[in-house]
Structure formats: C-alpha cells, structure tokens
Amino acid sequence: MTLDPVAWRPGKVSGNVEQSRPTASAEHDHWLRRRLLQRQLHDGAALRISALTLQFGLFRHQVLETDRHLQESVDGLQDQLHAVLQDLRDVAGQIYPPLLDQAGLGPALREMASRAPVTVRVDAPATRFEPAVEAIAYFAVTECLDALDGEGPPVDVLVRCDGEVLLVTMTGVDVRRARMMDEQVRRMGGTVDTPGGTEIGTIIARIPCE
Amino acid sequence: MRVALAEDGALFREGLVMLLQAAGHEIVGCTADGDSLVELLSSQTADVTILDIRMPPEPDGGLLTAGRLRAMQPDMGLLFLSHYAESHYLMRILQVGTEAIGYRLKEKVGSVDVLTDTLDRIRSGEIVIEPVLAKRLVERPRGGKRGAVAALSERELDVLRLMAEGRSNNGIAAQLFVTPKAVEKHIANIFGKLNLYADAAEHHRRVLAVLTYLRSQRDEM
C-alpha cells in the first residue's frame, strides 16, 4: 500500500496562490487518508489481536494445572501478541499519531515531549485544527526533536494561531533541520524560517489554517 | 465480584465477558457504549466497572461515562482499558478519581490471574497503572529533567516507580527485597523531599508524590 499518494511537486509553491490552492487541497486529502488508515489499524487488526489474547487466556484457564509446559507456551504466545501490537502502535504513530487524532496538537506534542531525551517545554492552545494542519505541525516538531541527543539545551515549542496562520516556533533546536520540514509545509502554502543562528537557534513554521 | 462493562468492539467485549465468567465473576451488565451503561447502572450496582476509553459517545466516551458513574456510585471501582498507554489519558483518569481506579492495556488483561488481580486491587481502593506506562513515567531522570525529583536517591526513585504502579508498601518491599519498614522510611523521605506534608491522607500523598514526578517531566497541570 502506498502511504503517500501525493507526489512531490517541484518548483516554487510558497506565496503562489494559483499553485498553492490545489496543492493544499491534495495535502488535506492526503492527511485525511492517513488518519483513516490509522483508525482502520486500531478498529481492525489491533482490536482483533487484543481479542485473541483474551481467547488465549480462556484457553490457558482450561488447560490442566499440571500441564505447565502448555501453560507456558500460551504465556509465550500472549507475549508475542503484545509485541505485535507494539509494532502496530509504532506504525500507527508514524502514519497519524492516535493521540493527535483524538486529543489534538497540545496533548500529542506534550506526550512526545515527555519521551524526548532533553527537556522540551510545550506551550500550545487547546484549539483543534484541520487534520492536515495538526499533522504537519506535529511532524515538523518531530523532525526537530528526533535530532536531539541527551546533552542538548532545553527546547521550547510554542504554538499560536495568528489569524489564519498556525505559528509553530521551536527554540533551542538545530536550524539545519528546517530543510527537512520545508517541503511539507510549503505544500500547504506555508513557510519555514530560521531567524538567526547557524546551528542551535530558532525555527518558525507558518502553516495556513482556516 | 460483580462486574459491569462497556466496550464497542464486539469481539473484544465477548472475549472479556467469557474470561470474566471463567474467573468466576458475575456480569451485571455489558454494553457497547457509555450512555447505555449509565442507564443500566442507574438501577443496579457493580463492584467494578470496566470501560473502553475510546468508545461512544465519541471521542473518549469512557472518560465521560466514568465521570458520570463516579458521581452516581462513588464506591464503585473503575477500570479503563485502552489500546494505548499514554500519560495524557492517565492524567485525565486521575482527574476522575484517585481511588479504586485503574488503567491497563487491552492485551495485558488476557489472563484470569491478571484480570482478577487487577480487579481485586481496584476494589480494595488501589490505583492500578499499566506497568509499562508507570515505568516510562518514573524512569531515571535524564539531563536537565530532574526538576522536583532531583533530590531523590536512586532507591527512592525505585520506590516511587513502584508507587506509580499502585503497589502497596509490602508489595514494594517484596519487589526490592527490603523490609516494609525500610520502604516506609523511603516513602517518608520522598514525601519530605517533595514537600508533601502530613496534613493529607497517606493514600492521597502517594498519588500526589507520583503526580509531582509527572509534573516535573511535563509542564502541564
């Protein structure tokens, strides 16, 4: 299955209204499809496997107390199902983070921050935005935080809705990461700036939101 | 034990009912959404109610329903099941209540022993948190993340982690191969270092200790 049906479009996009509209629309469709896939994983495969662990539990209960070998085999199978589900959770998180879908940008960013190797302070409003806007903002921050190692300074992530633009300001990050998020943000008709700093500095992503 | 449950996935719901029955529990009611469960429990009681977090009313009907149930029957235990173990949901669960409440992964309650142990602990008033989440929340502080728990020793952090899993003093002692008396001493030190003084009930302070740790990692709450 192809997860990225939106082909990359070369050429200038930023600031070009004629081009950015259909591109932004395709980007919205793209993220809606990803969100749907993530939900299908949850409601389908994940739930079936969870139900299977219950059936194994029932089976184990019916196995004779004396048959330790069979009981241990069932325990082993349940552990493997847990590992399969962990893999599915990882995949779901990369397709469209479930917490982002369910609770929005603030909670999803804070959850990510709590797992980062350095202190990450998140300041984000409780407001919900379009799925594409939330996802692009989320993955823009991920791009920056993925590059962090345990020794770096604290990072600040500030999310603000300024009229029709969602502003994501990341301070204390490697500004060279701006390149990685530029393409996706531009496809939505947005921009990525690095005001000052050649290594550790500030990245500002501006994502149009309605 | 008398158990009620609400889960919108039919396959999982049916499996859970069968496992609960095999464990010798009485199912007082079983619904596919929160509203039906509230209606059902307006005329019946249960010792513990099991709720899927993500079910109707969307998006997280389990939490909404739990709040209503706690208001209706404050003594009834609540066990949340989810496909995800996230600190975001733990915070929201602890806002519903800090006694007789639990949060576990769906695939981790798939045995008679674990299911019964979880329900027993909730019924007796404990907080039961999925060990993988408890561990993640209280894992060794890294870099500048120490905050409010900077003053804790390695052993005190071990105790705090086990407290976050909802373990009793005896349970913590058994896990760490020390005496319950030593655990009490560690906990008193933790309360002291986190500025949790004796004006609150012991159980309440335990929860506050864990929450203080969480706050030190997340600039929320």
HADDOCK unambig.tbl for C-alpha pairs under 7 A between the chains (distance, minus, plus):
assign (segid A and resid 47 and name CA) (segid B and resid 12 and name CA) 6.80 0.50 0.50
assign (segid A and resid 50 and name CA) (segid B and resid 12 and name CA) 6.88 0.50 0.50
assign (segid A and resid 50 and name CA) (segid B and resid 106 and name CA) 6.05 0.50 0.50
assign (segid A and resid 50 and name CA) (segid B and resid 107 and name CA) 4.74 0.50 0.50
assign (segid A and resid 51 and name CA) (segid B and resid 11 and name CA) 6.07 0.50 0.50
assign (segid A and resid 51 and name CA) (segid B and resid 12 and name CA) 4.45 0.50 0.50
assign (segid A and resid 51 and name CA) (segid B and resid 15 and name CA) 6.06 0.50 0.50
assign (segid A and resid 53 and name CA) (segid B and resid 107 and name CA) 5.86 0.50 0.50
assign (segid A and resid 53 and name CA) (segid B and resid 110 and name CA) 5.27 0.50 0.50
assign (segid A and resid 54 and name CA) (segid B and resid 15 and name CA) 5.63 0.50 0.50
assign (segid A and resid 54 and name CA) (segid B and resid 16 and name CA) 6.45 0.50 0.50
assign (segid A and resid 54 and name CA) (segid B and resid 19 and name CA) 6.74 0.50 0.50
assign (segid A and resid 54 and name CA) (segid B and resid 110 and name CA) 4.37 0.50 0.50
assign (segid A and resid 54 and name CA) (segid B and resid 111 and name CA) 6.85 0.50 0.50
assign (segid A and resid 55 and name CA) (segid B and resid 15 and name CA) 6.24 0.50 0.50
assign (segid A and resid 57 and name CA) (segid B and resid 110 and name CA) 5.04 0.50 0.50
assign (segid A and resid 57 and name CA) (segid B and resid 111 and name CA) 4.37 0.50 0.50
assign (segid A and resid 57 and name CA) (segid B and resid 112 and name CA) 6.61 0.50 0.50
assign (segid A and resid 58 and name CA) (segid B and resid 19 and name CA) 5.65 0.50 0.50
assign (segid A and resid 61 and name CA) (segid B and resid 112 and name CA) 6.85 0.50 0.50
assign (segid A and resid 82 and name CA) (segid B and resid 107 and name CA) 6.40 0.50 0.50
assign (segid A and resid 102 and name CA) (segid B and resid 59 and name CA) 6.41 0.50 0.50
assign (segid A and resid 107 and name CA) (segid B and resid 88 and name CA) 6.47 0.50 0.50
assign (segid A and resid 110 and name CA) (segid B and resid 218 and name CA) 6.97 0.50 0.50
assign (segid A and resid 111 and name CA) (segid B and resid 87 and name CA) 6.91 0.50 0.50
assign (segid A and resid 111 and name CA) (segid B and resid 88 and name CA) 6.77 0.50 0.50
assign (segid A and resid 114 and name CA) (segid B and resid 217 and name CA) 6.22 0.50 0.50
assign (segid A and resid 114 and name CA) (segid B and resid 218 and name CA) 6.17 0.50 0.50
assign (segid A and resid 117 and name CA) (segid B and resid 142 and name CA) 6.76 0.50 0.50
assign (segid A and resid 118 and name CA) (segid B and resid 143 and name CA) 6.12 0.50 0.50
assign (segid A and resid 118 and name CA) (segid B and resid 144 and name CA) 6.67 0.50 0.50
assign (segid A and resid 118 and name CA) (segid B and resid 145 and name CA) 6.80 0.50 0.50
assign (segid A and resid 119 and name CA) (segid B and resid 144 and name CA) 6.26 0.50 0.50
assign (segid A and resid 119 and name CA) (segid B and resid 145 and name CA) 5.60 0.50 0.50
assign (segid A and resid 121 and name CA) (segid B and resid 219 and name CA) 6.29 0.50 0.50
assign (segid A and resid 150 and name CA) (segid B and resid 143 and name CA) 6.17 0.50 0.50
assign (segid A and resid 151 and name CA) (segid B and resid 143 and name CA) 6.52 0.50 0.50
